[in-house]
Amino acid sequence: MSRFRLTAARHSKRGRSRGCVGTETRYCRGPAGVQRCASPIAAIHGDFQSAAERIKTAQDQVSGTFMPQFLLFGESSLIEAELAKHPAMKAVSRVIHTDVAVGMNDKPSQALRRGRKTSSMWLAIDAVKKGDADVAISAGNSGALMAMGRFCLRMLPGIDRPAMVMGGAMASVLFDLERPTVGLLNIGVEEIKGREEIREAAELLRAMDLPQLEYIGFVEGDGIGKGAADVIVAEGFSGNIALKAAEGTARQINDFLRAALSRTWRSKIGYLFAKNAFKALRDKLDPNKSNGGVFLGLNGIVVKSHGGTDAEGFAYAVDVGYEMVRYDLLTKINQMLNRDGSALPPAPTAPEAVS
């Protein structure tokens, strides 16, 4: 079966802008100062059989807030054939052809060598850099997306590399928390425990005493489910294990409940009486409804959707991207990094070479 990687980007009618704020009428801070701009972006990365349905669902998800438009990067014949099944989607989409795709098994270095400046993933991120789009959302290769985002968009000043969760700013934007609590995931709460880099990070956070967040110390694994902090920060290896373990546990609980409630006629009757409560629990445990991780630290908004999510899950990732742009995430990150709340100076231009 023919497959390709499709990347879509919300199209901005104004050029050269970054860091948009507002709701119905948004304003961007660009080289020429403050100017009006269109609504945020969505960048999709997945095989084409499900891509159009994902985009259509994403459009429905956010249509109550703004009328979405998309830039679609990929093999134009395949994309247009799929769009022909969705006339409303076709009316707000523009297709940019490229037959270069980043594979799910490509290493970041391979993706940069083969797909830099030509692949659908790179072109979608580059649309954000140029101001043609406001946020890129991808369900593709995570390592390649992070590498391309770093090389194309560069880093915000004061940040060495992009992070999936730069918790304080994220919580402030998504959950409207004035001073979110932040903890570091560790094997114990004692200060002497854990890897050296985690202990050093803890010392740094205590010394900085950031006014925009409250650092509470180390959090053990069971603290994730208990809600020990508004934000629990982990390095990539441990964080990925914790995330996948939580997703698996949520699905396992759903399976256990389904089996228990269908075992006898009494349990089936009991389910009918508590159907709404069980539906609320299922929605709470559904990983798709928490889909969308932001590659924070980049000088632009890039959202990573889970590659195995369905159309509804991808729509949630699009909604995350919209919220990041709507509430001016990049400025909030700058404020978190600078104690007096003012923006940090521009970052120096990084070299273009790729080894």
C-alpha positions as CSV (number, residue, x, y, z in Angstrom):
1,M,0.0,0.0,0.0
2,S,1.3,3.4,-1.0
3,R,2.4,5.5,2.0
4,F,3.9,8.9,2.5
5,R,4.5,11.4,5.2
6,L,2.0,14.3,5.2
7,T,2.8,17.5,6.9
8,A,0.2,20.3,7.2
9,A,0.5,23.8,8.4
10,R,-2.1,26.4,9.2
11,H,-1.7,29.2,6.6
12,S,-1.2,32.8,7.8
13,K,-2.4,35.6,5.4
14,R,0.2,37.9,6.8
15,G,3.9,37.4,6.3
16,R,7.0,37.3,8.5
17,S,5.7,37.1,12.0
18,R,6.2,35.1,15.1
19,G,4.8,34.9,18.6
20,C,1.1,35.8,18.1
21,V,-1.3,36.8,20.9
22,G,-5.0,37.4,21.2
23,T,-8.3,35.5,20.4
24,E,-10.6,36.6,17.5
25,T,-8.2,39.4,16.4
26,R,-4.6,38.4,16.9
27,Y,-1.5,40.5,16.7
28,C,2.1,39.5,16.0
29,R,5.4,40.9,17.0
30,G,7.4,41.0,13.8
31,P,10.4,43.0,12.5
32,A,8.0,45.9,11.6
33,G,6.5,46.0,15.1
34,V,3.0,45.0,16.0
35,Q,0.7,43.9,13.1
36,R,-2.5,41.9,12.6
37,C,-2.1,38.3,11.6
38,A,-4.2,35.2,10.9
39,S,-5.0,32.3,13.2
40,P,-2.5,29.5,14.3
41,I,-1.0,26.6,12.4
42,A,-1.3,22.8,12.5
43,A,1.4,20.5,11.1
44,I,0.5,16.8,10.5
45,H,2.8,13.9,10.0
46,G,1.4,10.5,9.2
47,D,0.4,8.1,6.4
48,F,-2.0,9.6,3.9
49,Q,-4.9,7.1,4.5
50,S,-5.6,8.7,7.9
51,A,-4.2,12.2,7.3
52,A,-7.2,13.8,5.7
53,E,-9.6,12.5,8.3
54,R,-7.2,13.8,11.0
55,I,-7.1,17.2,9.5
56,K,-10.8,17.3,9.1
57,T,-11.4,16.3,12.7
58,A,-8.8,18.9,13.8
59,Q,-10.7,21.5,11.8
60,D,-13.9,20.6,13.5
61,Q,-12.1,20.7,16.9
62,V,-11.1,24.3,16.6
63,S,-13.9,25.7,14.3
64,G,-15.7,27.2,17.2
65,T,-12.7,29.5,17.8
66,F,-11.4,30.3,14.3
67,M,-11.8,29.2,10.7
68,P,-8.7,27.0,10.1
69,Q,-6.7,27.0,6.9
70,F,-3.9,24.6,6.1
71,L,-0.7,24.3,4.2
72,L,-0.3,20.6,3.2
73,F,3.2,19.4,2.4
74,G,3.7,16.0,0.7
75,E,3.0,14.2,-2.6
76,S,0.4,16.5,-4.2
77,S,-1.4,13.8,-6.2
78,L,-2.0,11.7,-3.1
79,I,-3.0,14.6,-0.9
80,E,-5.4,16.1,-3.5
81,A,-7.1,12.7,-4.0
82,E,-7.8,12.5,-0.3
83,L,-8.9,16.1,-0.1
84,A,-11.4,15.4,-2.9
85,K,-13.4,13.3,-0.4
86,H,-13.6,16.4,1.9
87,P,-14.8,19.5,-0.1
88,A,-15.0,21.7,3.0
89,M,-11.4,20.8,3.9
90,K,-10.2,21.3,0.4
91,A,-11.6,24.8,0.3
92,V,-9.3,25.9,3.2
93,S,-6.2,24.0,2.2
94,R,-3.2,24.7,-0.1
95,V,-1.0,21.8,-1.2
96,I,2.8,22.2,-1.6
97,H,4.3,19.3,-3.4
98,T,7.4,17.4,-2.2
99,D,8.2,13.7,-2.6
100,V,10.8,13.7,0.1
101,A,9.7,12.1,3.4
102,V,11.3,11.4,6.7
103,G,10.9,7.8,7.7
104,M,9.8,6.8,11.2
105,N,13.1,4.7,11.6
106,D,15.4,7.4,10.3
107,K,18.0,8.7,12.8
108,P,18.0,12.5,13.4
109,S,21.3,12.8,11.6
110,Q,20.0,10.8,8.6
111,A,16.8,12.9,8.5
112,L,18.9,16.2,8.4
113,R,21.2,14.9,5.7
114,R,18.5,13.6,3.4
115,G,15.5,15.8,4.2
116,R,16.9,19.2,5.1
117,K,15.2,21.9,3.1
118,T,13.3,19.4,0.9
119,S,11.2,17.0,3.1
120,S,7.6,17.7,4.1
121,M,8.7,17.9,7.8
122,W,11.4,20.5,7.1
123,L,9.1,22.6,4.8
124,A,6.3,22.7,7.4
125,I,8.7,23.9,10.1
126,D,10.3,26.4,7.7
127,A,6.8,27.8,7.1
128,V,6.7,28.7,10.8
129,K,10.2,30.4,10.5
130,K,9.1,32.4,7.5
131,G,5.8,33.5,9.1
132,D,3.7,31.6,6.5
133,A,2.4,29.5,9.4
134,D,2.1,30.0,13.2
135,V,2.5,26.4,14.6
136,A,3.6,23.1,13.1
137,I,2.1,19.9,14.3
138,S,3.6,16.5,13.4
139,A,2.8,12.9,14.2
140,G,6.1,11.7,12.7
141,N,9.6,10.8,13.8
142,S,10.2,12.6,17.1
143,G,14.0,12.7,17.0
144,A,14.0,14.0,13.4
145,L,11.3,16.6,14.3
146,M,13.3,17.9,17.2
147,A,16.6,18.0,15.2
148,M,14.9,19.8,12.3
149,G,13.2,22.2,14.6
150,R,16.4,23.1,16.3
151,F,18.3,23.6,13.0
152,C,15.5,25.5,11.2
153,L,13.9,27.6,14.0
154,R,17.0,27.9,16.3
155,M,16.7,28.1,20.1
156,L,15.3,30.8,22.3
157,P,18.1,32.7,24.1
158,G,19.2,31.0,27.3
159,I,18.1,27.5,26.2
160,D,20.6,24.9,25.0
161,R,18.2,22.4,23.5
162,P,14.4,22.0,23.0
163,A,12.5,20.1,25.7
164,M,9.1,18.4,25.5
165,V,8.0,20.0,28.7
166,M,9.2,23.3,30.0
167,G,6.7,22.9,32.7
168,G,6.1,26.3,34.3
169,A,5.3,28.2,31.1
170,M,3.2,25.2,29.8
171,A,1.1,25.0,32.9
172,S,0.6,28.7,33.0
173,V,-0.7,28.7,29.5
174,L,-2.8,25.6,29.5
175,F,-4.2,25.6,33.0
176,D,-4.2,29.4,33.8
177,L,-2.0,28.9,36.9
178,E,-0.3,32.1,38.1
179,R,2.5,30.3,39.9
180,P,2.5,26.6,39.2
181,T,4.3,24.1,41.4
182,V,7.2,22.2,39.7
183,G,9.0,19.1,40.9
184,L,11.8,16.9,39.4
185,L,11.1,13.2,38.8
186,N,13.7,11.2,40.8
187,I,14.1,7.8,42.6
188,G,13.6,9.4,46.0
189,V,12.8,12.7,47.6
190,E,16.1,13.0,49.5
191,E,18.5,15.6,48.1
192,I,21.4,13.0,48.0
193,K,19.5,10.6,45.7
194,G,19.4,10.5,41.9
195,R,21.8,11.2,39.1
196,E,24.2,14.0,39.2
197,E,22.6,16.1,36.6
198,I,19.2,15.9,38.4
199,R,20.8,17.0,41.7
200,E,22.5,19.9,39.8
201,A,19.2,20.9,38.2
202,A,17.6,21.0,41.7
203,E,20.3,23.2,43.1
204,L,19.9,25.5,40.1
205,L,16.2,25.8,40.5
206,R,16.5,26.6,44.2
207,A,19.2,29.2,43.6
208,M,17.2,30.9,40.8
209,D,14.0,31.2,43.0
210,L,11.9,32.0,39.9
211,P,8.9,34.2,40.7
212,Q,6.8,32.5,38.0
213,L,7.0,29.0,39.5
214,E,7.3,27.3,42.9
215,Y,9.9,24.6,43.0
216,I,8.9,21.9,45.5
217,G,11.9,19.5,45.2
218,F,12.1,15.8,44.0
219,V,9.0,13.8,43.2
220,E,9.0,10.0,43.1
221,G,7.2,8.0,40.4
222,D,4.0,7.5,42.5
223,G,3.7,11.3,42.8
224,I,2.8,11.6,39.1
225,G,-0.6,10.0,39.6
226,K,-1.1,11.7,43.0
227,G,-0.6,15.1,41.5
228,A,2.3,16.0,43.8
229,A,3.0,19.0,41.6
230,D,1.3,20.9,38.8
231,V,4.3,20.0,36.6
232,I,6.8,17.1,37.0
233,V,9.9,17.5,34.9
234,A,11.9,14.5,33.8
235,E,14.9,13.9,31.5
236,G,14.0,12.2,28.2
237,F,14.8,8.6,29.1
238,S,13.0,8.4,32.4
239,G,10.2,10.7,31.2
240,N,9.5,8.5,28.2
241,I,9.3,5.4,30.3
242,A,7.0,7.1,32.8
243,L,4.7,8.4,30.0
244,K,4.4,5.0,28.3
245,A,3.9,3.3,31.6
246,A,1.0,5.7,32.5
247,E,-0.6,5.2,29.1
248,G,-0.4,1.4,29.5
249,T,-1.8,1.5,33.0
250,A,-4.7,3.7,31.8
251,R,-5.6,1.2,29.0
252,Q,-5.2,-1.7,31.4
253,I,-7.7,-0.2,33.9
254,N,-10.1,0.3,31.1
255,D,-9.8,-3.3,30.1
256,F,-10.2,-4.5,33.7
257,L,-13.3,-2.4,34.1
258,R,-14.8,-3.6,30.8
259,A,-14.2,-7.2,31.8
260,A,-15.6,-6.8,35.3
261,L,-18.7,-5.0,34.2
262,S,-19.6,-7.6,31.5
263,R,-19.0,-10.7,33.7
264,T,-22.5,-11.2,35.2
265,W,-26.0,-9.9,34.5
266,R,-25.9,-8.0,37.8
267,S,-22.7,-6.2,36.9
268,K,-24.3,-5.3,33.5
269,I,-27.3,-3.8,35.2
270,G,-25.1,-1.9,37.5
271,Y,-23.2,-0.5,34.6
272,L,-26.4,0.9,33.1
273,F,-27.1,2.8,36.3
274,A,-23.5,4.2,36.5
275,K,-23.0,4.6,32.7
276,N,-22.4,8.3,32.8
277,A,-19.9,8.0,35.6
278,F,-17.9,5.2,33.8
279,K,-17.9,7.3,30.6
280,A,-16.4,10.2,32.5
281,L,-13.8,7.9,34.0
282,R,-13.0,6.5,30.5
283,D,-12.5,10.0,29.1
284,K,-10.3,10.9,32.0
285,L,-8.1,7.9,31.4
286,D,-8.0,8.2,27.6
287,P,-4.4,9.1,26.5
288,N,-5.8,10.6,23.2
289,K,-7.4,13.4,25.1
290,S,-4.1,14.4,26.5
291,N,-2.3,14.3,23.1
292,G,0.1,16.9,22.0
293,G,3.6,17.5,23.4
294,V,5.3,20.9,22.7
295,F,8.9,21.1,21.7
296,L,9.6,24.0,24.0
297,G,12.8,26.1,23.7
298,L,12.5,26.5,20.0
299,N,12.1,30.0,18.5
300,G,8.7,28.9,17.1
301,I,5.9,26.5,18.1
302,V,6.2,22.9,17.2
303,V,3.8,20.3,18.6
304,K,4.4,16.5,18.5
305,S,1.3,14.3,18.3
306,H,1.5,10.6,19.2
307,G,2.1,8.6,16.0
308,G,-0.6,6.0,16.9
309,T,-3.4,8.4,17.8
310,D,-6.7,8.6,16.1
311,A,-8.4,11.5,14.4
312,E,-9.9,12.8,17.6
313,G,-6.5,12.5,19.4
314,F,-4.8,14.5,16.6
315,A,-7.5,17.2,17.0
316,Y,-6.5,17.6,20.6
317,A,-2.9,18.2,19.5
318,V,-4.1,20.9,17.1
319,D,-6.0,22.5,20.0
320,V,-2.8,22.5,22.1
321,G,-1.0,24.3,19.2
322,Y,-3.7,26.9,19.0
323,E,-3.5,27.5,22.8
324,M,0.2,27.9,22.7
325,V,0.0,30.6,20.1
326,R,-3.1,32.2,21.5
327,Y,-1.6,32.7,24.9
328,D,1.8,33.8,23.6
329,L,3.9,30.9,24.9
330,L,7.3,32.2,23.7
331,T,7.1,35.4,25.7
332,K,6.1,33.4,28.8
333,I,9.1,31.2,28.4
334,N,11.3,34.3,28.2
335,Q,9.7,35.6,31.4
336,M,10.3,32.3,33.2
337,L,14.0,32.4,32.3
338,N,14.5,36.1,33.2
339,R,13.9,36.9,36.9
340,D,12.7,40.4,36.3
341,G,10.2,39.2,33.8
342,S,11.6,41.1,30.8
343,A,12.4,39.5,27.5
344,L,15.9,38.1,27.0
345,P,18.2,39.5,24.3
346,P,18.1,38.0,20.8
347,A,20.0,34.7,20.4
348,P,23.1,34.7,18.2
349,T,22.8,33.0,14.9
350,A,23.9,29.4,15.0
351,P,26.0,27.9,12.2
352,E,24.2,26.1,9.4
353,A,26.7,23.2,9.0
354,V,25.5,19.7,9.5
355,S,28.1,17.0,10.1
